[in-house]
Amino acid sequence: MNLFEVYPLYNVTPIKAKGAVVWDENNTQYLDLYGGHGVISIGHSHPDYVEKIAAQLNNIGFYSNSIQNPLQVEFAKKLGVISGCENYNLFLCNSGAEANENALKKASFITNKSRIISFKNSFHGRTSAAVAVTDNSAINAPINLQQKVTFLPLNDVELVIHEIGKKDVAAVIIEGIQGVGGLDEGTKEFFQEVEKICNKNDVVLILDEVQSGYGRSGKFFAFQHHKIKPDIITIAKGMGNGFPMGGVLIADKFKATYGMLGTTFGGNHLACAAGISVLDVIKKEHLIENVNEIYNYFLEQITKIPKVKKMKGRGLMLGLEFDFEVGELRKQLIFDKHIFTGGSNNKKLLRILPPLSITKTQINQFINALKELLNE
Ligand SMILES: Cc1ncc(COP(=O)(O)O)c(C=O)c1O
């Protein structure tokens, strides 16, 4: 059987990884400034994480969501404390798209409405409603286009007021910081106004923190830079450090009924062990403090490279903007300098999403490589 070829692949074969370093089959060492789309939070194969998952697997790896699972309770408690979101209830699932799918479904149940407001250049996943609220017609099939979605430009409060005034909107969904789109984000004022309008009109405000959450922005959630309280928050990527996990944090005012949401695999024992270990390491190693320290260092260094026209994003969710398309530069970084970086919808933007534990020495390695490639 052949693979269904939906991914254009770089000719690199990682077989081992540790922290922010990845090795291929020839023992060539790569610096990972991309974390496989922002997934690696505490570093590849962190020893605590490996130990915790291995121990769990030796006890019980999986049982369905029809029995008591104290690991889910422990995970939810720890997540509530570290995120400052103790007044939310947690639904566990398996991916970012699934988290958004359930968030949108819950919002529609709550309001008994179906139209969703999303934003230009957004990305929320590839499944039914998640892809429908994603601003990319190339990945929406006719079946997805049946959903009622209105895409608005970021930061235009009047348009949000106008659309919500039509009284058929179930939810507004917005990324804390746009990832795939290219690191644009709402202003503080915009987030605060949207929160107000949603509250006033009983529209559910969903914050997609799948990529921008888990400390990546320098706070646990990117929306916390704006001092708002969303109704629903979705999480995934950094949550399991590579173990597939997703979650929906639902404000306490919204009640659950049996069967309203559900999954076979979500919140299984192994996933919870991975998730607990990630939270423990973030706390023990002060990784969010490290994100802020490295951000300041990165900014200081990058401003010394004139060909970088702008640095977008926050914390370790960054975009370096050039006045040329970066496809060739990314290839040179991988094949000549052995450094992984990412791209986005904005072809002139190099995306940087390293493990939250990255060091200044590793940032220097990147800065020096970039200077050499750009002749600066
Ligand atoms: C903001 C955002 N939401 C949702 C998703 C979808 O997550 P997944 O690929 O785990 O389904 C992504 C993935 O890139 C994302 O960046």
The ligand as an SDF file (V2000), in Angstrom:
LIG
                    3D

 16 16  0  0  0  0  0  0  0  0999 V2000
   -4.8230   27.8200   15.6780 C   0  0  0  0  0  0  0  0  0  0  0  0
   -5.0170   26.4040   15.2430 C   0  0  0  0  0  0  0  0  0  0  0  0
   -6.1880   25.8120   15.4750 N   0  0  0  0  0  0  0  0  0  0  0  0
   -6.4170   24.5290   15.1270 C   0  0  0  0  0  0  0  0  0  0  0  0
   -5.4420   23.7770   14.5030 C   0  0  0  0  0  0  0  0  0  0  0  0
   -5.7240   22.3550   14.1150 C   0  0  0  0  0  0  0  0  0  0  0  0
   -5.0560   21.4860   14.9400 O   0  0  0  0  0  0  0  0  0  0  0  0
   -4.8460   19.9500   14.5140 P   0  0  0  0  0  0  0  0  0  0  0  0
   -3.9160   19.9380   13.3550 O   0  0  0  0  0  0  0  0  0  0  0  0
   -4.2930   19.3120   15.7650 O   0  0  0  0  0  0  0  0  0  0  0  0
   -6.1910   19.4130   14.1710 O   0  0  0  0  0  0  0  0  0  0  0  0
   -4.1890   24.3570   14.2500 C   0  0  0  0  0  0  0  0  0  0  0  0
   -3.1220   23.5890   13.5820 C   0  0  0  0  0  0  0  0  0  0  0  0
   -2.1910   24.1080   13.0350 O   0  0  0  0  0  0  0  0  0  0  0  0
   -3.9780   25.7040   14.6290 C   0  0  0  0  0  0  0  0  0  0  0  0
   -2.8100   26.3120   14.3890 O   0  0  0  0  0  0  0  0  0  0  0  0
  1  2  1  0
  2  3  1  0
  2 15  2  0
  3  4  2  0
  4  5  1  0
  5  6  1  0
  5 12  2  0
  6  7  1  0
  7  8  1  0
  8  9  2  0
  8 10  1  0
  8 11  1  0
 12 13  1  0
 12 15  1  0
 13 14  2  0
 15 16  1  0
M  END
$$$$
